[in-house]
């Protein structure tokens, strides 16, 4: 993945290499960018396979610009090969160093055989004061099937996402930032695998 910028829409800087892993999958969907005090913040979905099984052990990385320095870290878990995490990343900046992210967080088989019983999860996370992204919760009880969009306006966070492998639709959600922040702070990491505390029932605006 490379990054370039322009100030006039015509002349671009020489693209800078941000990640050379070659694991970016379906490039048109799986990147996001926001600004923190004028500094770019870029996220990327890292594709992976365990034992040749499609999209297992996937993750997401975050690249934070600080002057000429690029600070890169993995912000999702990587120790459970049977979980799909990081796809469709949406990113929003609440303040300096305070970020919200949303991404797919689903089991190995979203639709196992022909049972059509497991819809996966859409997870919301917050970077936290240490930037460890351990505050995570389920905001929808189904998979994220396309790129998510996050927007913070005053005391509201807005989410627009294509979701649910069993009944794919475009979903719009609106959250109170104060309630959302408290819920995420209390949620913890939710462990590994697909066990996440659900907060969508108490926070979603009707």
N, C-alpha and C positions, 0 to 999 in steps of 0.2 A: 504494500500500500504506500502511495506517495502523496505528498501535500504540496500544493502551490497556491500562491495568492496573487491578486491583482488589485490595483487601486483605480483603474480606469476601464476595466472590462475588456481591454485589448491586449495590454502587455502583461505577461505573467512571469513570475519568478521561476527559476529552474526548479523543477519538482524535487522535493527532499524525500528521501526514503524514510518511512516511519516504521515499517515492519516488513521484513524479508522472509517471513516464514512460509509464504506461498499457500497459506491455509485459508485465505479469504474465499468463502464460497458464495456463489450467486451475488456478485459485487453490487448489483443494482439495488439490493435490499438491505444489506447487513452492515452498514456504517452509519454513524451519526456524528454531528458536530455541534458544539455550543461555544459560547464565549464566556470566560471568567475574567472580568476586568480587562477586556480587550485581548486576552490571550486565548488562543484556540484550545479546545478540549475535544479530543477525537476518540470515539470508541469504534471497535471492530470485532466482528464475530470470527472466532477461530474454529474452523471445522476440524473434526477428528473422527477416526474410526477405530474401534477395538475389535480385533478378530474379523475385520472386513465387514462389520455391521454398520450400516448407514447411520451417520450423525450420532455416534455414541461418544461420550466423554468430551463433548464440545464445550467451549468456554468463550469469554469475552475479555478483551483487554481495553485499557484506558490509557491514552497518551496525553499528557498535560504539557503544554508549552510554557517554558519559563525563560524568557530571553532567547538565547540560541540553544538552550538545553531542552531536550525532549525526555520527559520522565514517563516511563512505560511500566505498567503493572497489570497483572491478571486480577480481575475484580469478581470473578465467579469461581466456584469450586472446581477442582480438577481431579479429585481423588475418588470419584465414583463413575466408572465407565458406563453404567447403565442409565445415566441421566443426560438428557439434552438440555443445555443451558446456554443462554447468551444470544440466541437467534432473534433478529428483529429489534435490536437494541434501540430504545428511545432514551434521550438524555436531556436534562434541564438543569440549569444553574440557579440555585436559590440565593446564593451569596458567595463571597470569596471562600473557596475550598469546600462549599456545601453543595453537594450534587445529588440529584435524584435520577434513578435509572429504572427502566422497565424492560423486561425481556422474557422470552419463552423459557419455561422451566418445566420440562415434561419428562415422563418416563421413557424407557427404551421403546416400548410399543404404544404409541398414542392410540391406535386402533388395533387391539390385539385380535388377530384372525378375523372373524366375522362377528365378534361379540358386541362391538360398538358401545363399550361401557366405560372406557377410560379416556377422558377428555384432556388430561394433562393440567397444567397450571400456567397462568401468567403472573409473574412475580414483580413486585415493586421493591426497590432497595434504596438505601440512602448511604452516602459515602461515610458519614460519621466524622468525628473530630480527628480520628486516627487514619481516615481514608481506607478503612479495611472492608467497608461494604457489608458488614455482618448483620445490620438491621435489615431484615428481609421478610416479606409477607406475601401471601396470595391475594391479588386484587381481583382475579377472575378464575373460576374453576374450570378453565379450558385453555388449550394451547394457543399460543400466538402464532398466526400463520403468515403474517407479513410484517413489514416494518411499522413500528409504533412511533407516534409523535407525542411529545410531551411539551407543555407550555405552562409556565407559571405567570400568573397575572394577579398582582396584589396578594390576597390571602387565599387564592384558589389555584389548584393544579388541574390542568385539563389533559385528558388522555384520549387519543384517537388511534384505534388499532383494528386490524383485520384479525379476527380470532375464531377459534373453535373448529377443529378438524371435522367434527361430526355435523356441524351446521354452520358453515362459514358465512360470517356477516361482518359489516363494519360497525364497530362499537365505539360509543362516545361515553366517557366518564368524567365527572367533575367532583373534585375532592376539596374539603376544607383543609388548608395547609396545617393549621394548628392541630387538628384532630389526627391528621395523617402522620405528622411528625411524632406525636405522642404514641400512636399505635405502633409505628415502626421501631421506636426506641424501646418499647416494651416487648417487642416480638422476639428479639434475638435472631439468631441465624436460621432457626428452623431445622437445624441439623443438616444431614446430607440426604441424598436421594430425593424423594418427592414430598417429604413431610414438611409442610409449611403452615404456619398459623394463618387462618383466613380473616381478612379484615374488610372484604368487599361489602358484606352485609351491613356494617355499621357506618360506613363512610360514604357510600355512593349516593350522590344526589339523585332523587327521583325525577 
